[in-house]
Amino acid sequence: MRTIGMAAIAAVTAILACGSARADYVPPFKGNDTGGIISSSLIGQTDIRALAINHCAQYGKVVKWLSIQKTYGNYSSFACRWTRHGSYQRPLRVRY
């Protein structure tokens, strides 16, 4: 009985030691219906304004930029806001 218990503990310890939790990984573009973040590594590769506009338009909202960080390793953040009634702003869907 002790041998089976020790083998089970050794197997669980090996699985926990070899597997990674990936807790430090954040994708270059992440968002939901209230806003999102865009990695600074995407600034030279794609149009980040079009990414944010298209993302917020999925929810029928417009983009409000909160911060734009152009240094390596930082993120630019934006919020998705409802348009005011009677406003000329309207959500646009970006097509390439």
Order of alpha helices (4+ residues) and beta strands (2+ residues): alpha-beta-beta-alpha-beta-beta
